[in-house]
Amino acid sequence: MAEPGPEVLCLGETMSLVSPASPVPLEEAPVFTLSAGGAESNVAIHLAALGHRVGWASRVGDDPLGRRIVATIAGAGVDTDLVEVRSDAPTGVYFKDPTPDGTRVHYYRAGSAASTMDEDFLPDDLLDGPELLHISGITPALSASCDRLIRHLLSRDRDVRITFDVNYRPALWPVEQAGPTLRELAQLADTVFVGLDEATALWGVETPEDVRKLLNRPSVVVVKDGANAAYALGAETVVVPAPKVEVVEPVGAGDAFAAGFISGVLRGADVTRCLRLGHVLAAHSLLSTEDHTASPDRADLERWLDCDETGWNALSFGGER
């Protein structure tokens, strides 16, 4: 009997990620780590760790970095059958640069294999198997052909639910171009994730309610207000405060949050539990310089998710707990 296919498919570029082994500036670090870094594959890895059947679709170069990426993601329990290898384009690379003023990211991805994806990248019949397709606003910024791919995925007649993480990257495109495009694409998704700071930069809005008015077509819009709270705005609005975290490095926390929320949705959890699960996974990501970290212990996770409001509000990660 054939193995069941993925219940979630995540699509987008993954690059080789070079990070200082400790949170010090890039130019001062004596030791580095090499790992796989990509928003959508980060979500896939987190979902796999939570026990979901998940696949990742993309393109990589026919080079050691591409092979290493695919092996790393497959080793995390993610189905990589829909990853294509290109001999005519390289695998992208990026560097994290932790500084006292925040983490900077340096990309070397122009002309990468993933940037060659277009609307013919995946046959439509492959998109009808999963329950959910996760994409982000990074992909349409990579190239004109990648923009066509995302528009095709969002505009086709479909049964699959689509989650769209806005994931605005100023290094990839100016706000004047990104703002209208990302709003247009987000309006076509079923669930949208966006940081309030992103929404302010892109659209000039100030509150989660403003974001919901702007994105009025998705069933749910999840607005993350940094260390304060996360809002799920749908038929009703649900707000869950963020736990306290001693932040080591923030890049990748949004992907962890999205994975937690999606996992809750797939398991039929209520919105409060979905937001709590997103918060817990994001908190663990904030404690490391890696884009994806080991999932919390299952018993601890259930205890945190089940605690009462007082217990949740007292929850903290890093240092004394």
C-alpha positions as CSV (number, residue, x, y, z in Angstrom):
1,M,0.0,0.0,0.0
2,A,1.4,3.4,-1.0
3,E,2.5,5.8,1.8
4,P,0.1,8.7,2.3
5,G,1.3,12.0,0.8
6,P,2.0,15.1,2.7
7,E,-0.9,16.9,4.5
8,V,1.1,20.1,4.2
9,L,3.2,21.3,1.3
10,C,5.6,24.2,1.9
11,L,7.0,26.0,-1.2
12,G,9.9,28.4,-1.4
13,E,13.6,29.0,-1.6
14,T,16.1,27.5,1.0
15,M,19.7,28.7,1.0
16,S,22.8,27.7,2.8
17,L,22.9,29.7,6.0
18,V,26.3,30.7,7.5
19,S,26.0,31.9,11.2
20,P,28.5,32.7,13.9
21,A,28.5,29.8,16.3
22,S,27.9,32.3,19.1
23,P,25.9,35.5,18.9
24,V,28.7,37.8,18.0
25,P,29.2,40.0,14.9
26,L,30.1,38.2,11.7
27,E,33.5,40.0,11.3
28,E,34.5,39.0,14.8
29,A,33.3,35.4,15.0
30,P,36.0,32.7,15.1
31,V,33.7,29.7,14.4
32,F,30.7,29.4,12.1
33,T,27.9,26.9,11.5
34,L,26.5,25.9,8.1
35,S,22.9,24.9,7.9
36,A,19.8,25.2,5.7
37,G,17.9,28.5,6.0
38,G,14.6,29.2,4.3
39,A,11.3,30.5,5.7
40,E,9.1,27.8,4.1
41,S,11.4,24.9,4.8
42,N,11.7,26.2,8.4
43,V,8.0,25.9,8.7
44,A,8.1,22.4,7.2
45,I,10.8,21.2,9.7
46,H,8.9,22.5,12.6
47,L,5.7,20.8,11.4
48,A,7.5,17.5,10.9
49,A,8.9,17.7,14.4
50,L,5.3,18.1,15.6
51,G,4.4,14.9,13.9
52,H,2.8,16.1,10.7
53,R,3.4,14.7,7.2
54,V,4.9,17.6,5.4
55,G,6.7,18.2,2.0
56,W,8.9,20.9,0.7
57,A,9.0,22.0,-2.9
58,S,11.8,24.1,-4.4
59,R,14.8,24.2,-6.7
60,V,18.5,24.0,-5.7
61,G,21.7,24.0,-7.6
62,D,23.5,20.9,-8.6
63,D,26.3,21.6,-6.1
64,P,27.4,20.5,-2.7
65,L,25.4,23.2,-0.9
66,G,22.2,22.2,-2.7
67,R,22.8,18.5,-1.9
68,R,23.5,19.3,1.7
69,I,20.3,21.4,2.0
70,V,18.1,18.6,0.6
71,A,19.8,16.0,2.8
72,T,19.4,18.2,5.9
73,I,15.7,18.9,5.3
74,A,15.0,15.3,4.4
75,G,16.8,14.2,7.6
76,A,14.4,16.3,9.6
77,G,11.5,14.2,8.3
78,V,10.3,16.4,5.5
79,D,9.4,14.9,2.1
80,T,11.7,16.4,-0.6
81,D,10.4,14.5,-3.6
82,L,9.3,17.8,-5.2
83,V,12.7,19.5,-5.0
84,E,14.3,19.9,-8.4
85,V,18.0,20.1,-9.0
86,R,19.3,22.6,-11.6
87,S,22.7,22.3,-13.2
88,D,22.5,25.8,-14.8
89,A,22.0,27.9,-11.6
90,P,23.6,27.8,-8.1
91,T,22.2,27.3,-4.6
92,G,21.8,30.6,-2.8
93,V,23.8,31.5,0.3
94,Y,23.2,34.0,3.1
95,F,25.0,35.1,6.3
96,K,23.6,36.2,9.6
97,D,25.4,39.0,11.3
98,P,24.3,39.4,15.0
99,T,25.1,42.9,16.3
100,P,24.2,44.9,19.4
101,D,21.7,46.8,17.2
102,G,20.0,43.6,15.9
103,T,20.7,40.9,13.4
104,R,21.6,41.9,9.9
105,V,21.3,39.4,7.0
106,H,23.5,39.4,3.9
107,Y,22.1,37.6,0.9
108,Y,23.9,36.1,-2.1
109,R,21.0,34.7,-4.0
110,A,20.7,36.6,-7.3
111,G,20.3,34.1,-10.1
112,S,19.8,31.2,-7.8
113,A,18.2,27.9,-8.8
114,A,15.1,28.7,-6.8
115,S,14.7,32.1,-8.6
116,T,14.0,30.1,-11.9
117,M,10.8,28.7,-10.6
118,D,7.7,29.7,-12.6
119,E,4.0,29.0,-13.0
120,D,4.8,25.6,-14.6
121,F,7.0,24.5,-11.7
122,L,4.3,22.2,-10.1
123,P,1.6,20.5,-12.1
124,D,-1.9,21.3,-10.7
125,D,-2.6,17.7,-9.8
126,L,0.2,17.7,-7.3
127,L,-1.4,20.6,-5.5
128,D,-4.7,18.9,-4.9
129,G,-3.4,16.2,-2.5
130,P,-2.3,18.2,0.6
131,E,-4.8,19.7,3.0
132,L,-2.7,22.9,3.1
133,L,-0.2,24.8,1.0
134,H,2.1,27.2,2.8
135,I,3.9,30.0,0.8
136,S,5.4,33.4,1.6
137,G,5.9,36.9,0.3
138,I,9.6,36.1,-0.2
139,T,9.1,34.0,-3.3
140,P,7.5,36.7,-5.5
141,A,10.4,39.0,-4.7
142,L,13.0,36.6,-6.2
143,S,12.1,37.0,-9.9
144,A,9.3,37.8,-12.3
145,S,8.8,34.1,-12.9
146,C,8.5,33.4,-9.2
147,D,5.9,36.2,-9.0
148,R,3.9,34.4,-11.7
149,L,4.2,31.1,-9.8
150,I,2.7,32.6,-6.6
151,R,0.0,34.3,-8.5
152,H,-0.9,31.1,-10.2
153,L,-1.0,29.2,-6.9
154,L,-3.3,31.8,-5.3
155,S,-5.6,32.3,-8.2
156,R,-6.3,28.7,-9.4
157,D,-9.5,26.9,-8.5
158,R,-8.5,24.8,-5.5
159,D,-9.6,22.7,-2.6
160,V,-6.3,23.1,-0.7
161,R,-6.2,25.8,1.9
162,I,-3.4,28.3,1.5
163,T,-1.5,30.1,4.3
164,F,0.5,33.1,3.3
165,D,3.2,34.6,5.5
166,V,3.9,38.2,4.3
167,N,7.6,37.9,5.3
168,Y,8.6,41.3,3.9
169,R,12.3,41.4,3.1
170,P,13.5,45.1,2.4
171,A,16.8,43.8,1.0
172,L,14.8,42.1,-1.8
173,W,12.5,44.9,-3.0
174,P,11.6,48.5,-2.1
175,V,8.5,49.1,-0.1
176,E,6.9,51.0,-3.0
177,Q,6.8,47.8,-5.0
178,A,6.4,45.3,-2.2
179,G,3.5,47.1,-0.4
180,P,0.8,46.9,-3.2
181,T,2.0,43.5,-4.4
182,L,2.0,41.8,-1.0
183,R,-1.4,43.2,-0.2
184,E,-2.8,41.9,-3.5
185,L,-1.4,38.4,-2.9
186,A,-2.4,38.3,0.8
187,Q,-6.0,39.0,-0.2
188,L,-6.1,35.8,-2.2
189,A,-5.0,33.5,0.7
190,D,-7.1,31.8,3.3
191,T,-4.9,32.6,6.3
192,V,-2.4,35.4,6.4
193,F,0.5,35.9,8.9
194,V,2.0,39.3,9.2
195,G,4.0,41.2,11.8
196,L,2.5,44.5,12.9
197,D,5.9,46.2,12.2
198,E,5.8,44.7,8.7
199,A,2.3,45.9,8.1
200,T,3.2,49.4,9.3
201,A,6.2,49.6,7.0
202,L,4.3,48.2,4.0
203,W,0.9,49.8,4.4
204,G,1.1,52.6,7.0
205,V,-1.4,50.9,9.4
206,E,-1.0,51.2,13.2
207,T,-3.2,48.5,14.8
208,P,-4.1,44.8,14.2
209,E,-7.7,46.0,13.5
210,D,-6.3,48.3,10.8
211,V,-4.5,45.3,9.2
212,R,-7.8,43.4,9.2
213,K,-9.6,46.2,7.5
214,L,-6.9,46.3,4.8
215,L,-6.9,42.5,4.4
216,N,-10.6,41.9,4.5
217,R,-10.8,38.8,2.2
218,P,-8.9,36.0,4.0
219,S,-10.8,33.9,6.6
220,V,-8.2,34.7,9.3
221,V,-5.5,37.3,9.5
222,V,-2.9,36.6,12.2
223,V,-1.0,39.7,13.4
224,K,2.1,39.3,15.5
225,D,2.9,42.3,17.7
226,G,6.4,41.3,18.7
227,A,6.9,40.7,22.4
228,N,3.4,41.9,23.2
229,A,0.8,39.6,21.8
230,A,-0.6,37.8,18.7
231,Y,-4.0,38.5,17.3
232,A,-6.1,36.2,15.2
233,L,-8.7,38.2,13.4
234,G,-11.5,36.2,11.8
235,A,-15.2,36.0,12.5
236,E,-14.1,37.1,16.0
237,T,-10.8,38.5,17.4
238,V,-8.7,36.4,19.7
239,V,-5.7,37.8,21.5
240,V,-3.0,35.9,23.3
241,P,-0.1,37.7,25.1
242,A,3.4,36.6,24.2
243,P,5.4,34.8,26.9
244,K,8.5,36.5,28.2
245,V,11.7,35.4,26.4
246,E,15.4,36.3,26.8
247,V,16.0,36.7,23.1
248,V,19.3,35.4,21.7
249,E,18.6,36.1,18.0
250,P,15.2,36.8,16.4
251,V,15.5,35.5,12.8
252,G,13.3,32.4,12.2
253,A,10.9,33.1,15.1
254,G,8.1,34.1,12.7
255,D,8.5,30.8,10.8
256,A,8.2,28.8,14.1
257,F,5.1,30.8,15.1
258,A,3.5,30.1,11.7
259,A,4.2,26.4,12.1
260,G,2.8,26.2,15.6
261,F,-0.4,28.0,14.5
262,I,-0.8,25.8,11.4
263,S,-0.2,22.6,13.5
264,G,-3.0,23.7,15.8
265,V,-5.4,24.3,12.9
266,L,-4.6,20.9,11.4
267,R,-5.4,19.2,14.7
268,G,-8.7,21.1,15.1
269,A,-7.6,23.2,18.1
270,D,-9.4,26.3,19.0
271,V,-7.8,29.7,18.1
272,T,-6.4,30.4,21.5
273,R,-4.5,27.1,21.5
274,C,-3.3,27.7,18.0
275,L,-1.9,31.1,19.0
276,R,-0.3,29.6,22.2
277,L,1.4,26.9,20.2
278,G,2.7,29.5,17.8
279,H,4.1,31.5,20.7
280,V,5.8,28.5,22.3
281,L,7.6,27.5,19.1
282,A,8.6,31.1,18.4
283,A,10.0,31.4,22.0
284,H,12.2,28.4,21.5
285,S,13.5,29.8,18.2
286,L,14.4,33.1,19.9
287,L,16.7,31.2,22.3
288,S,19.1,30.1,19.4
289,T,21.1,31.5,16.5
290,E,19.8,28.7,14.4
291,D,16.7,29.2,12.2
292,H,15.1,26.0,13.5
293,T,15.7,24.4,16.9
294,A,14.6,21.2,18.6
295,S,10.9,21.1,19.5
296,P,9.9,21.5,23.1
297,D,9.4,18.3,25.1
298,R,5.9,17.0,24.4
299,A,5.0,16.9,28.1
300,D,6.2,20.4,28.7
301,L,4.4,21.6,25.5
302,E,1.1,20.2,26.6
303,R,1.4,21.6,30.1
304,W,2.1,25.1,28.7
305,L,-0.8,24.9,26.3
306,D,-3.2,23.7,28.9
307,C,-2.3,26.1,31.7
308,D,-4.9,28.7,32.8
309,E,-4.7,32.3,31.9
310,T,-2.7,33.2,35.1
311,G,-0.2,30.4,34.4
312,W,0.2,31.5,30.7
313,N,0.8,35.1,31.6
314,A,3.6,34.0,34.0
315,L,5.3,31.8,31.4
316,S,8.9,32.7,30.5
317,F,11.7,31.1,28.5
318,G,15.4,31.6,29.1
319,G,17.0,32.3,32.4
320,E,14.9,31.4,35.5
321,R,11.6,29.8,34.9
